Amino acid sequence: MPNPFDPQTALLAKHAQHVVLIHFPIALFITGVAFDYAAQWTKHRGLAEAAYYNLVLAAASTLPVLVSGIFAWQLQLEGQKLKGILLMHLVFASLSSITIWLVWWVHSRGRRREGALPSYRLAIEFVGIALVALTGHLGGFLSGVNSAG
Amino acid sequence: MVVKAQQAPAASMEVKIDNFSFGPAAITVPVGTTVTWINRDDIPHTVVSDDKIFKSKVLDTDEKFSYTFSKPGTYPYFCSVHPKMTGKVVVQ
């Protein structure tokens, strides 16, 4: 039985990093969007700041997730052609990441211009939440978390 | 009159993959047996021996993978998507 408090156990676990790291962009993006919707509703600058920094961290945290996901594919499955749930997971994960970066970019550009953020960003954020939820749902099936029984 | 010796039919064995486990998880078979793994789960799985002697592609639902064991020994294997799924073939 491996010791869960042994750093080597955690770091060298067979492709476990991806299923651990994925929780960071999911949580940060959903929190960022929640703050942004709240900021839009209340016009509170502090909430908008909180939204921005959550979205920055969400975008940054997609990078190790993408790398660990590609490593899991290349090392554990030896890069074989994906199909079915695995392929859908990869496609939706890529779309989710692009959307998270797009949302960050819209916010970042708005801050640089010191103007009001475009309201269409709320629709992009909503699509992003849906994509993240779908990707996570498929990932949950792959890992066994979402399985029946 | 010449009587041809009839060859014994090659033995075969099936291991079912379902609910994130191999069933039966451990089997003992004679040399020459072909073991077929069939994925009855709705999740993709693989069958990979610990020492990479045999290795399946990703098996979707109802897909099969077969390997014929020509040498005696113990062959532990696992699913590379879910490394906690393990099994063992003992060839005698």
gemmi code that builds the backbone of each chain (N, CA, C; Angstrom):
import gemmi

chains = {
    "A": [
        ("MET", (0.853, -1.201, 0.000), (0.000, 0.000, 0.000), (0.888, 1.250, 0.000)),
        ("PRO", (0.797, 2.091, -1.052), (1.644, 3.291, -1.072), (1.242, 4.296, 0.005)),
        ("ASN", (2.238, 5.003, 0.494), (1.991, 6.020, 1.506), (1.486, 7.281, 0.814)),
        ("PRO", (0.249, 7.712, 1.091), (-0.296, 8.887, 0.392), (0.423, 10.182, 0.726)),
        ("PHE", (1.228, 10.185, 1.793), (1.937, 11.408, 2.175), (3.379, 11.419, 1.666)),
        ("ASP", (3.751, 10.401, 0.929), (5.081, 10.350, 0.352), (5.067, 11.145, -0.959)),
        ("PRO", (5.853, 12.239, -1.061), (5.811, 13.067, -2.279), (6.104, 12.270, -3.544)),
        ("GLN", (7.008, 11.281, -3.426), (7.358, 10.476, -4.592), (6.134, 9.698, -5.101)),
        ("THR", (5.329, 9.237, -4.165), (4.124, 8.486, -4.539), (3.190, 9.367, -5.355)),
        ("ALA", (3.054, 10.618, -4.886), (2.139, 11.537, -5.574), (2.674, 11.951, -6.937)),
        ("LEU", (3.978, 12.252, -6.991), (4.547, 12.784, -8.233), (4.729, 11.713, -9.299)),
        ("LEU", (5.008, 10.488, -8.871), (5.278, 9.431, -9.852), (4.097, 8.505, -10.076)),
        ("ALA", (2.943, 8.859, -9.536), (1.757, 8.026, -9.748), (1.468, 7.954, -11.237)),
        ("LYS", (1.071, 6.754, -11.702), (0.870, 6.566, -13.141), (-0.241, 7.476, -13.672)),
        ("HIS", (0.131, 8.467, -14.418), (-0.699, 9.484, -15.067), (-1.790, 10.066, -14.155)),
        ("ALA", (-1.556, 10.022, -12.833), (-2.545, 10.569, -11.902), (-2.528, 12.098, -11.889)),
        ("GLN", (-1.450, 12.690, -12.387), (-1.328, 14.150, -12.307), (-2.475, 14.847, -13.044)),
        ("HIS", (-2.845, 14.316, -14.188), (-3.880, 14.970, -14.996), (-5.199, 15.054, -14.226)),
        ("VAL", (-5.594, 13.978, -13.600), (-6.883, 13.972, -12.887), (-6.829, 14.806, -11.611)),
        ("VAL", (-5.629, 15.121, -11.142), (-5.491, 16.016, -9.979), (-5.508, 17.468, -10.448)),
        ("LEU", (-4.665, 17.757, -11.452), (-4.489, 19.144, -11.912), (-5.747, 19.724, -12.548)),
        ("ILE", (-6.562, 18.879, -13.141), (-7.732, 19.366, -13.886), (-8.703, 20.152, -13.003)),
        ("HIS", (-8.679, 19.877, -11.699), (-9.622, 20.559, -10.812), (-9.331, 22.059, -10.687)),
        ("PHE", (-8.064, 22.449, -10.927), (-7.707, 23.864, -10.759), (-8.355, 24.774, -11.813)),
        ("PRO", (-8.167, 24.510, -13.115), (-8.837, 25.399, -14.091), (-10.356, 25.340, -14.001)),
        ("ILE", (-10.900, 24.167, -13.696), (-12.366, 24.064, -13.587), (-12.859, 24.996, -12.482)),
        ("ALA", (-12.264, 24.857, -11.303), (-12.719, 25.660, -10.155), (-12.456, 27.145, -10.372)),
        ("LEU", (-11.269, 27.481, -10.889), (-10.917, 28.893, -11.079), (-11.789, 29.550, -12.147)),
        ("PHE", (-12.062, 28.822, -13.227), (-12.869, 29.408, -14.302), (-14.317, 29.619, -13.833)),
        ("ILE", (-14.873, 28.615, -13.185), (-16.264, 28.752, -12.718), (-16.360, 29.888, -11.688)),
        ("THR", (-15.370, 29.954, -10.800), (-15.369, 31.026, -9.797), (-15.214, 32.391, -10.473)),
        ("GLY", (-14.297, 32.461, -11.457), (-14.078, 33.716, -12.177), (-15.340, 34.191, -12.884)),
        ("VAL", (-16.017, 33.256, -13.536), (-17.251, 33.613, -14.249), (-18.335, 34.049, -13.246)),
        ("ALA", (-18.416, 33.341, -12.132), (-19.409, 33.709, -11.105), (-19.161, 35.131, -10.609)),
        ("PHE", (-17.881, 35.451, -10.373), (-17.534, 36.814, -9.932), (-17.870, 37.829, -11.024)),
        ("ASP", (-17.607, 37.458, -12.283), (-17.855, 38.396, -13.374), (-19.357, 38.670, -13.538)),
        ("TYR", (-20.164, 37.608, -13.436), (-21.612, 37.800, -13.507), (-22.087, 38.665, -12.334)),
        ("ALA", (-21.503, 38.398, -11.149), (-21.874, 39.187, -9.958), (-21.445, 40.645, -10.135)),
        ("ALA", (-20.250, 40.839, -10.731), (-19.752, 42.204, -10.959), (-20.641, 42.942, -11.957)),
        ("GLN", (-21.072, 42.216, -12.973), (-21.954, 42.816, -13.976), (-23.280, 43.235, -13.338)),
        ("TRP", (-23.756, 42.399, -12.450), (-25.058, 42.630, -11.802), (-24.982, 43.777, -10.802)),
        ("THR", (-23.898, 43.790, -9.995), (-23.809, 44.760, -8.886), (-23.004, 46.005, -9.245)),
        ("LYS", (-22.231, 45.926, -10.371), (-21.319, 47.016, -10.773), (-20.252, 47.261, -9.714)),
        ("HIS", (-19.904, 46.220, -8.980), (-18.908, 46.325, -7.915), (-17.518, 46.059, -8.499)),
        ("ARG", (-16.616, 47.038, -8.345), (-15.288, 46.912, -8.954), (-14.471, 45.776, -8.329)),
        ("GLY", (-14.655, 45.579, -7.038), (-13.908, 44.509, -6.352), (-14.236, 43.132, -6.915)),
        ("LEU", (-15.496, 42.932, -7.244), (-15.900, 41.644, -7.820), (-15.282, 41.456, -9.208)),
        ("ALA", (-15.219, 42.566, -9.962), (-14.601, 42.497, -11.297), (-13.113, 42.154, -11.188)),
        ("GLU", (-12.457, 42.717, -10.169), (-11.032, 42.404, -9.941), (-10.872, 40.929, -9.594)),
        ("ALA", (-11.743, 40.456, -8.709), (-11.691, 39.037, -8.310), (-11.914, 38.137, -9.521)),
        ("ALA", (-12.856, 38.532, -10.379), (-13.132, 37.760, -11.595), (-11.886, 37.687, -12.464)),
        ("TYR", (-11.234, 38.833, -12.656), (-10.077, 38.886, -13.540), (-8.962, 37.963, -13.045)),
        ("TYR", (-8.640, 38.074, -11.760), (-7.514, 37.268, -11.253), (-7.836, 35.778, -11.239)),
        ("ASN", (-9.086, 35.424, -11.015), (-9.466, 34.010, -11.121), (-9.315, 33.516, -12.565)),
        ("LEU", (-9.696, 34.389, -13.514), (-9.605, 33.996, -14.926), (-8.153, 33.903, -15.388)),
        ("VAL", (-7.283, 34.784, -14.872), (-5.846, 34.698, -15.198), (-5.302, 33.352, -14.736)),
        ("LEU", (-5.610, 33.006, -13.480), (-5.104, 31.745, -12.933), (-5.731, 30.542, -13.643)),
        ("ALA", (-7.001, 30.680, -14.019), (-7.663, 29.586, -14.748), (-6.945, 29.336, -16.074)),
        ("ALA", (-6.658, 30.428, -16.809), (-5.970, 30.286, -18.101), (-4.587, 29.677, -17.910)),
        ("ALA", (-3.856, 30.177, -16.906), (-2.500, 29.656, -16.665), (-2.540, 28.177, -16.270)),
        ("SER", (-3.545, 27.801, -15.486), (-3.574, 26.411, -14.990), (-4.038, 25.412, -16.057)),
        ("THR", (-4.506, 25.921, -17.208), (-4.834, 24.965, -18.281), (-3.555, 24.360, -18.882)),
        ("LEU", (-2.433, 25.102, -18.777), (-1.201, 24.621, -19.424), (-0.702, 23.296, -18.835)),
        ("PRO", (-0.499, 23.204, -17.504), (-0.067, 21.898, -16.979), (-1.102, 20.796, -17.195)),
        ("VAL", (-2.370, 21.207, -17.251), (-3.418, 20.194, -17.484), (-3.305, 19.641, -18.910)),
        ("LEU", (-3.109, 20.543, -19.870), (-2.962, 20.089, -21.262), (-1.714, 19.215, -21.410)),
        ("VAL", (-0.625, 19.654, -20.787), (0.626, 18.883, -20.889), (0.458, 17.498, -20.263)),
        ("SER", (-0.146, 17.454, -19.071), (-0.308, 16.148, -18.406), (-1.294, 15.258, -19.166)),
        ("GLY", (-2.296, 15.866, -19.786), (-3.242, 15.090, -20.589), (-2.569, 14.495, -21.820)),
        ("ILE", (-1.727, 15.305, -22.463), (-1.001, 14.808, -23.649), (0.004, 13.722, -23.229)),
        ("PHE", (0.638, 13.922, -22.070), (1.557, 12.895, -21.552), (0.813, 11.583, -21.296)),
        ("ALA", (-0.388, 11.688, -20.692), (-1.174, 10.471, -20.421), (-1.479, 9.749, -21.730)),
        ("TRP", (-1.802, 10.509, -22.749), (-2.119, 9.941, -24.066), (-0.864, 9.308, -24.686)),
        ("GLN", (0.238, 10.065, -24.680), (1.446, 9.587, -25.350), (2.161, 8.479, -24.571)),
        ("LEU", (2.150, 8.553, -23.256), (2.894, 7.571, -22.467), (2.053, 6.352, -22.124)),
        ("GLN", (0.851, 6.570, -21.634), (0.029, 5.430, -21.212), (-0.615, 4.715, -22.392)),
        ("LEU", (-1.033, 5.492, -23.386), (-1.682, 4.877, -24.550), (-0.773, 4.884, -25.765)),
        ("GLU", (0.463, 5.298, -25.551), (1.494, 5.309, -26.594), (1.045, 6.039, -27.860)),
        ("GLY", (0.281, 7.093, -27.648), (-0.099, 7.981, -28.740), (-1.009, 7.370, -29.783)),
        ("GLN", (-1.647, 6.256, -29.450), (-2.502, 5.624, -30.462), (-3.709, 6.494, -30.804)),
        ("LYS", (-4.253, 6.242, -31.976), (-5.363, 7.045, -32.468), (-6.541, 6.935, -31.504)),
        ("LEU", (-7.038, 8.073, -31.078), (-8.133, 8.063, -30.112), (-9.476, 7.989, -30.828)),
        ("LYS", (-10.434, 7.408, -30.135), (-11.795, 7.355, -30.669), (-12.757, 7.358, -29.483)),
        ("GLY", (-14.035, 7.461, -29.791), (-15.053, 7.375, -28.749), (-14.901, 8.445, -27.671)),
        ("ILE", (-15.086, 8.034, -26.430), (-15.086, 8.982, -25.304), (-13.735, 9.674, -25.172)),
        ("LEU", (-12.652, 8.924, -25.410), (-11.311, 9.517, -25.294), (-11.130, 10.655, -26.300)),
        ("LEU", (-11.588, 10.431, -27.533), (-11.460, 11.465, -28.565), (-12.341, 12.667, -28.225)),
        ("MET", (-13.565, 12.391, -27.797), (-14.476, 13.493, -27.437), (-13.893, 14.309, -26.287)),
        ("HIS", (-13.286, 13.598, -25.317), (-12.675, 14.285, -24.174), (-11.558, 15.216, -24.646)),
        ("LEU", (-10.734, 14.733, -25.562), (-9.629, 15.548, -26.090), (-10.168, 16.766, -26.840)),
        ("VAL", (-11.178, 16.559, -27.678), (-11.729, 17.657, -28.482), (-12.361, 18.715, -27.578)),
        ("PHE", (-13.202, 18.272, -26.646), (-13.872, 19.239, -25.765), (-12.884, 19.902, -24.796)),
        ("ALA", (-11.844, 19.170, -24.413), (-10.810, 19.771, -23.550), (-10.084, 20.885, -24.299)),
        ("SER", (-9.801, 20.643, -25.577), (-9.126, 21.670, -26.377), (-10.027, 22.891, -26.543)),
        ("LEU", (-11.301, 22.642, -26.844), (-12.254, 23.755, -27.005), (-12.426, 24.521, -25.690)),
        ("SER", (-12.470, 23.796, -24.589), (-12.600, 24.448, -23.266), (-11.416, 25.358, -23.007)),
        ("SER", (-10.218, 24.837, -23.287), (-9.006, 25.621, -23.033), (-8.981, 26.875, -23.888)),
        ("ILE", (-9.349, 26.718, -25.160), (-9.374, 27.882, -26.058), (-10.376, 28.919, -25.533)),
        ("THR", (-11.519, 28.456, -25.079), (-12.556, 29.375, -24.580), (-12.087, 30.082, -23.306)),
        ("ILE", (-11.419, 29.344, -22.423), (-10.903, 29.968, -21.191), (-9.886, 31.053, -21.547)),
        ("TRP", (-9.009, 30.746, -22.498), (-8.018, 31.748, -22.918), (-8.680, 32.935, -23.615)),
        ("LEU", (-9.721, 32.653, -24.368), (-10.451, 33.732, -25.055), (-11.100, 34.664, -24.031)),
        ("VAL", (-11.710, 34.074, -23.008), (-12.350, 34.884, -21.950), (-11.297, 35.725, -21.241)),
        ("TRP", (-10.161, 35.108, -20.923), (-9.079, 35.877, -20.284), (-8.631, 37.028, -21.188)),
        ("TRP", (-8.487, 36.741, -22.486), (-8.017, 37.765, -23.424), (-9.008, 38.933, -23.515)),
        ("VAL", (-10.305, 38.647, -23.545), (-11.333, 39.700, -23.609), (-11.236, 40.582, -22.356)),
        ("HIS", (-11.068, 39.934, -21.199), (-10.950, 40.699, -19.952), (-9.662, 41.520, -19.940)),
        ("SER", (-8.584, 40.891, -20.393), (-7.283, 41.558, -20.372), (-7.292, 42.780, -21.301)),
        ("ARG", (-7.883, 42.607, -22.474), (-7.959, 43.721, -23.430), (-8.821, 44.851, -22.876)),
        ("GLY", (-9.923, 44.500, -22.240), (-10.805, 45.506, -21.644), (-10.095, 46.310, -20.565)),
        ("ARG", (-9.262, 45.617, -19.766), (-8.535, 46.321, -18.702), (-7.493, 47.274, -19.291)),
        ("ARG", (-6.824, 46.830, -20.372), (-5.800, 47.677, -20.995), (-6.423, 48.943, -21.574)),
        ("ARG", (-7.619, 48.794, -22.099), (-8.303, 49.941, -22.727), (-9.051, 50.791, -21.699)),
        ("GLU", (-9.121, 50.294, -20.502), (-9.774, 50.991, -19.383), (-11.215, 51.377, -19.699)),
        ("GLY", (-11.845, 50.591, -20.562), (-13.255, 50.841, -20.863), (-14.113, 49.738, -20.269)),
        ("ALA", (-15.398, 49.804, -20.556), (-16.298, 48.757, -20.078), (-16.041, 47.477, -20.866)),
        ("LEU", (-16.156, 46.372, -20.173), (-15.968, 45.088, -20.851), (-17.154, 44.835, -21.781)),
        ("PRO", (-16.917, 44.231, -22.946), (-18.045, 43.967, -23.868), (-19.009, 42.958, -23.244)),
        ("SER", (-20.278, 43.217, -23.434), (-21.264, 42.336, -22.784), (-21.341, 40.955, -23.443)),
        ("TYR", (-20.827, 40.850, -24.700), (-20.854, 39.531, -25.345), (-19.963, 38.515, -24.623)),
        ("ARG", (-19.056, 39.022, -23.785), (-18.174, 38.107, -23.052), (-18.977, 37.181, -22.147)),
        ("LEU", (-20.131, 37.680, -21.665), (-20.954, 36.855, -20.767), (-21.466, 35.617, -21.497)),
        ("ALA", (-21.775, 35.774, -22.782), (-22.222, 34.625, -23.585), (-21.066, 33.650, -23.794)),
        ("ILE", (-19.866, 34.202, -24.055), (-18.693, 33.321, -24.234), (-18.412, 32.569, -22.927)),
        ("GLU", (-18.537, 33.278, -21.825), (-18.307, 32.636, -20.524), (-19.318, 31.514, -20.284)),
        ("PHE", (-20.555, 31.758, -20.678), (-21.592, 30.732, -20.502), (-21.255, 29.489, -21.339)),
        ("VAL", (-20.832, 29.731, -22.593), (-20.424, 28.609, -23.461), (-19.227, 27.887, -22.840)),
        ("GLY", (-18.302, 28.676, -22.299), (-17.119, 28.087, -21.652), (-17.495, 27.185, -20.489)),
        ("ILE", (-18.439, 27.629, -19.683), (-18.896, 26.812, -18.547), (-19.493, 25.492, -19.055)),
        ("ALA", (-20.290, 25.592, -20.125), (-20.911, 24.381, -20.685), (-19.848, 23.419, -21.214)),
        ("LEU", (-18.840, 23.971, -21.904), (-17.772, 23.122, -22.440), (-16.962, 22.466, -21.323)),
        ("VAL", (-16.646, 23.252, -20.306), (-15.880, 22.718, -19.170), (-16.675, 21.610, -18.471)),
        ("ALA", (-17.975, 21.844, -18.310), (-18.820, 20.842, -17.641), (-18.874, 19.554, -18.455)),
        ("LEU", (-19.007, 19.701, -19.782), (-19.082, 18.515, -20.641), (-17.755, 17.762, -20.638)),
        ("THR", (-16.657, 18.512, -20.726), (-15.333, 17.875, -20.706), (-15.104, 17.145, -19.393)),
        ("GLY", (-15.455, 17.799, -18.306), (-15.292, 17.184, -16.985), (-16.168, 15.954, -16.832)),
        ("HIS", (-17.359, 16.031, -17.397), (-18.274, 14.884, -17.331), (-17.665, 13.677, -18.056)),
        ("LEU", (-17.119, 13.923, -19.249), (-16.482, 12.838, -20.010), (-15.242, 12.325, -19.276)),
        ("GLY", (-14.482, 13.251, -18.711), (-13.297, 12.850, -17.942), (-13.686, 12.020, -16.732)),
        ("GLY", (-14.805, 12.375, -16.132), (-15.290, 11.604, -14.984), (-15.651, 10.186, -15.380)),
        ("PHE", (-16.229, 10.042, -16.574), (-16.542, 8.698, -17.071), (-15.262, 7.906, -17.303)),
        ("LEU", (-14.275, 8.569, -17.914), (-13.020, 7.877, -18.215), (-12.305, 7.424, -16.953)),
        ("SER", (-12.339, 8.270, -15.937), (-11.619, 7.926, -14.704), (-12.418, 6.977, -13.825)),
        ("GLY", (-13.713, 6.873, -14.094), (-14.539, 5.976, -13.287), (-15.347, 6.693, -12.229)),
        ("VAL", (-15.117, 7.978, -12.062), (-15.844, 8.737, -11.033), (-17.336, 8.803, -11.337)),
        ("ASN", (-17.649, 8.941, -12.637), (-19.056, 9.105, -13.030), (-19.758, 7.798, -13.364)),
        ("SER", (-19.117, 6.687, -13.100), (-19.725, 5.415, -13.486), (-20.840, 5.017, -12.543)),
        ("ALA", (-21.779, 4.257, -13.113), (-22.880, 3.776, -12.287), (-22.376, 2.747, -11.297)),
        ("GLY", (-23.062, 2.628, -10.182), (-22.685, 1.630, -9.180), (-21.535, 2.120, -8.382)),
    ],
    "B": [
        ("MET", (-3.124, -49.290, -43.418), (-3.988, -48.122, -43.176), (-3.263, -47.110, -42.294)),
        ("VAL", (-3.298, -45.899, -42.746), (-2.630, -44.833, -41.984), (-3.665, -43.995, -41.253)),
        ("VAL", (-3.485, -43.865, -39.988), (-4.415, -43.043, -39.194), (-3.701, -41.757, -38.789)),
        ("LYS", (-4.256, -40.704, -39.187), (-3.671, -39.414, -38.797), (-4.021, -39.093, -37.351)),
        ("ALA", (-3.039, -38.688, -36.635), (-3.304, -38.274, -35.246), (-4.072, -36.966, -35.292)),
        ("GLN", (-5.175, -36.966, -34.605), (-5.968, -35.725, -34.592), (-5.335, -34.720, -33.627)),
        ("GLN", (-5.217, -33.523, -34.109), (-4.675, -32.473, -33.247), (-5.723, -32.046, -32.228)),
        ("ALA", (-5.287, -31.903, -31.001), (-6.205, -31.419, -29.961), (-6.563, -29.982, -30.273)),
        ("PRO", (-7.843, -29.634, -30.150), (-8.211, -28.246, -30.434), (-7.515, -27.292, -29.471)),
        ("ALA", (-7.091, -26.175, -30.023), (-6.403, -25.190, -29.176), (-7.352, -24.693, -28.100)),
        ("ALA", (-6.836, -24.634, -26.874), (-7.669, -24.178, -25.758), (-7.863, -22.677, -25.845)),
        ("SER", (-8.980, -22.248, -25.348), (-9.219, -20.808, -25.316), (-9.897, -20.438, -24.004)),
        ("MET", (-9.758, -19.218, -23.670), (-10.290, -18.742, -22.391), (-10.723, -17.293, -22.578)),
        ("GLU", (-11.793, -16.918, -21.931), (-12.274, -15.543, -22.084), (-12.238, -14.814, -20.745)),
        ("VAL", (-11.772, -13.599, -20.785), (-11.779, -12.736, -19.595), (-12.658, -11.539, -19.919)),
        ("LYS", (-13.620, -11.306, -19.080), (-14.549, -10.197, -19.318), (-14.055, -8.949, -18.574)),
        ("ILE", (-14.136, -7.833, -19.257), (-13.814, -6.554, -18.605), (-15.134, -5.856, -18.333)),
        ("ASP", (-15.428, -5.641, -17.102), (-16.692, -4.984, -16.762), (-16.569, -4.281, -15.417)),
        ("ASN", (-17.251, -3.175, -15.304), (-17.279, -2.406, -14.057), (-15.874, -2.198, -13.481)),
        ("PHE", (-14.953, -1.781, -14.352), (-13.580, -1.460, -13.962), (-12.852, -2.633, -13.311)),
        ("SER", (-13.113, -3.845, -13.821), (-12.353, -4.996, -13.310), (-12.275, -6.088, -14.372)),
        ("PHE", (-11.257, -6.918, -14.250), (-11.106, -8.078, -15.111), (-11.744, -9.276, -14.402)),
        ("GLY", (-12.543, -10.026, -15.136), (-13.196, -11.164, -14.498), (-13.103, -12.429, -15.347)),
        ("PRO", (-12.507, -13.481, -14.828), (-11.813, -13.564, -13.541), (-10.477, -12.811, -13.576)),
        ("ALA", (-10.114, -12.295, -12.423), (-8.898, -11.482, -12.356), (-7.649, -12.341, -12.506)),
        ("ALA", (-7.719, -13.571, -12.065), (-6.567, -14.479, -12.192), (-7.036, -15.788, -12.817)),
        ("ILE", (-6.319, -16.203, -13.843), (-6.665, -17.482, -14.476), (-5.402, -18.323, -14.634)),
        ("THR", (-5.601, -19.638, -14.624), (-4.497, -20.562, -14.865), (-4.856, -21.376, -16.108)),
        ("VAL", (-3.951, -21.365, -17.078), (-4.249, -22.017, -18.366), (-3.041, -22.847, -18.806)),
        ("PRO", (-3.276, -23.861, -19.642), (-2.137, -24.609, -20.175), (-1.427, -23.831, -21.288)),
        ("VAL", (-0.185, -24.209, -21.547), (0.590, -23.573, -22.625), (-0.171, -23.733, -23.953)),
        ("GLY", (-0.174, -22.706, -24.732), (-0.857, -22.742, -26.026), (-2.272, -22.183, -25.994)),
        ("THR", (-2.719, -21.822, -24.808), (-4.085, -21.292, -24.687), (-4.159, -19.863, -25.230)),
        ("THR", (-5.231, -19.615, -25.935), (-5.494, -18.242, -26.388), (-6.489, -17.599, -25.424)),
        ("VAL", (-6.059, -16.536, -24.826), (-6.941, -15.812, -23.907), (-7.507, -14.604, -24.654)),
        ("THR", (-8.808, -14.457, -24.565), (-9.476, -13.319, -25.206), (-10.105, -12.445, -24.144)),
        ("TRP", (-9.760, -11.191, -24.180), (-10.373, -10.209, -23.285), (-11.454, -9.477, -24.077)),
        ("ILE", (-12.607, -9.355, -23.497), (-13.684, -8.622, -24.170), (-14.185, -7.519, -23.244)),
        ("ASN", (-14.257, -6.329, -23.799), (-14.670, -5.178, -22.982), (-16.198, -5.065, -22.952)),
        ("ARG", (-16.799, -5.429, -21.857), (-18.248, -5.307, -21.680), (-18.602, -4.033, -20.919)),
        ("ASP", (-17.603, -3.220, -20.661), (-17.829, -1.962, -19.945), (-18.197, -0.879, -20.957)),
        ("ASP", (-18.805, 0.201, -20.500), (-19.105, 1.305, -21.421), (-17.996, 2.351, -21.410)),
        ("ILE", (-16.841, 1.954, -20.889), (-15.661, 2.819, -20.792), (-14.528, 2.128, -21.544)),
        ("PRO", (-13.677, 2.892, -22.250), (-12.552, 2.237, -22.920), (-11.518, 1.696, -21.926)),
        ("HIS", (-10.959, 0.552, -22.256), (-9.922, -0.064, -21.419), (-8.827, -0.614, -22.314)),
        ("THR", (-7.707, -0.954, -21.705), (-6.636, -1.641, -22.427), (-6.222, -2.871, -21.629)),
        ("VAL", (-5.480, -3.744, -22.274), (-4.900, -4.920, -21.611), (-3.409, -4.890, -21.919)),
        ("VAL", (-2.597, -4.624, -20.903), (-1.156, -4.470, -21.110), (-0.421, -5.299, -20.063)),
        ("SER", (0.455, -6.194, -20.505), (1.203, -6.986, -19.518), (2.269, -6.104, -18.882)),
        ("ASP", (2.584, -6.416, -17.629), (3.531, -5.575, -16.880), (4.866, -5.435, -17.608)),
        ("ASP", (5.300, -6.537, -18.247), (6.586, -6.485, -18.948), (6.406, -6.275, -20.450)),
        ("LYS", (5.214, -5.797, -20.844), (4.914, -5.391, -22.240), (5.031, -6.553, -23.236)),
        ("ILE", (4.809, -7.779, -22.767), (4.836, -8.930, -23.686), (3.618, -8.863, -24.613)),
        ("PHE", (2.483, -8.493, -24.052), (1.311, -8.261, -24.891), (0.696, -6.928, -24.519)),
        ("LYS", (0.047, -6.341, -25.501), (-0.441, -4.973, -25.310), (-1.570, -4.732, -26.299)),
        ("SER", (-2.753, -4.433, -25.798), (-3.871, -4.195, -26.710), (-3.944, -2.716, -27.073)),
        ("LYS", (-4.688, -2.429, -28.115), (-5.045, -1.037, -28.365), (-6.169, -0.679, -27.398)),
        ("VAL", (-6.645, 0.530, -27.434), (-7.774, 0.893, -26.574), (-9.005, 0.124, -27.052)),
        ("LEU", (-9.628, -0.598, -26.122), (-10.794, -1.404, -26.471), (-12.068, -0.657, -26.077)),
        ("ASP", (-12.864, -0.328, -27.074), (-14.169, 0.258, -26.775), (-15.140, -0.863, -26.406)),
        ("THR", (-16.361, -0.505, -26.091), (-17.364, -1.493, -25.688), (-17.494, -2.601, -26.741)),
        ("ASP", (-17.440, -3.841, -26.262), (-17.596, -5.063, -27.074), (-16.403, -5.365, -27.972)),
        ("GLU", (-15.351, -4.607, -27.868), (-14.157, -4.941, -28.655), (-13.334, -5.988, -27.901)),
        ("LYS", (-12.570, -6.778, -28.680), (-11.830, -7.904, -28.096), (-10.342, -7.790, -28.376)),
        ("PHE", (-9.588, -8.462, -27.530), (-8.148, -8.590, -27.746), (-7.753, -10.004, -27.352)),
        ("SER", (-6.963, -10.654, -28.200), (-6.557, -12.032, -27.911), (-5.042, -12.156, -27.913)),
        ("TYR", (-4.560, -13.054, -27.090), (-3.127, -13.361, -27.061), (-2.961, -14.838, -26.753)),
        ("THR", (-2.065, -15.488, -27.491), (-1.800, -16.913, -27.266), (-0.522, -17.059, -26.449)),
        ("PHE", (-0.644, -17.764, -25.344), (0.486, -17.928, -24.426), (1.256, -19.190, -24.799)),
        ("SER", (2.448, -18.998, -25.313), (3.238, -20.142, -25.796), (4.326, -20.573, -24.813)),
        ("LYS", (4.505, -19.810, -23.751), (5.539, -20.167, -22.773), (4.939, -20.168, -21.378)),
        ("PRO", (5.345, -21.146, -20.552), (4.832, -21.132, -19.178), (5.380, -19.938, -18.400)),
        ("GLY", (4.621, -19.523, -17.428), (5.049, -18.398, -16.601), (3.850, -17.672, -16.036)),
        ("THR", (4.138, -16.631, -15.316), (3.080, -15.800, -14.733), (3.106, -14.448, -15.440)),
        ("TYR", (1.964, -14.049, -15.925), (1.863, -12.819, -16.717), (0.892, -11.834, -16.051)),
        ("PRO", (1.403, -10.990, -15.185), (0.518, -9.962, -14.622), (0.232, -8.886, -15.671)),
        ("TYR", (-0.948, -8.340, -15.635), (-1.301, -7.304, -16.606), (-2.196, -6.259, -15.942)),
        ("PHE", (-2.411, -5.163, -16.652), (-3.219, -4.066, -16.108), (-3.862, -3.297, -17.249)),
        ("CYS", (-4.754, -2.386, -16.893), (-5.344, -1.474, -17.877), (-4.567, -0.168, -17.792)),
        ("SER", (-4.005, 0.275, -18.909), (-3.159, 1.477, -18.836), (-3.967, 2.762, -18.682)),
        ("VAL", (-5.276, 2.705, -18.937), (-6.123, 3.884, -18.682), (-6.471, 3.945, -17.198)),
        ("HIS", (-6.623, 2.770, -16.603), (-6.987, 2.679, -15.172), (-6.026, 1.709, -14.501)),
        ("PRO", (-4.833, 2.174, -14.133), (-3.786, 1.250, -13.651), (-4.165, 0.438, -12.400)),
        ("LYS", (-5.253, 0.842, -11.734), (-5.666, 0.049, -10.567), (-6.341, -1.257, -10.990)),
        ("MET", (-6.732, -1.332, -12.263), (-7.340, -2.571, -12.778), (-6.223, -3.536, -13.128)),
        ("THR", (-6.134, -4.615, -12.407), (-5.056, -5.566, -12.660), (-5.605, -6.990, -12.774)),
        ("GLY", (-4.833, -7.828, -13.427), (-5.182, -9.239, -13.554), (-3.917, -10.055, -13.728)),
        ("LYS", (-4.082, -11.367, -13.821), (-2.913, -12.234, -13.907), (-3.282, -13.506, -14.688)),
        ("VAL", (-2.377, -13.891, -15.588), (-2.541, -15.166, -16.296), (-1.375, -16.054, -15.897)),
        ("VAL", (-1.695, -17.219, -15.342), (-0.646, -18.184, -14.997), (-0.697, -19.282, -16.064)),
        ("VAL", (0.420, -19.440, -16.767), (0.499, -20.432, -17.832), (1.348, -21.599, -17.346)),
        ("GLN", (0.754, -22.817, -17.390), (1.470, -23.995, -16.868), (1.788, -24.984, -17.989)),
    ],
}
model = gemmi.Model(1)
for chain_id, residues in chains.items():
    chain = gemmi.Chain(chain_id)
    for i, (resn, *xyz) in enumerate(residues, 1):
        res = gemmi.Residue()
        res.name, res.seqid = resn, gemmi.SeqId(i, " ")
        for name, pos in zip(("N", "CA", "C"), xyz):
            atom = gemmi.Atom()
            atom.name, atom.element = name, gemmi.Element(name[0])
            atom.pos, atom.b_iso = gemmi.Position(*pos), 0.0
            res.add_atom(atom)
        chain.add_residue(res)
    model.add_chain(chain)
structure = gemmi.Structure()
structure.add_model(model)
structure.setup_entities()
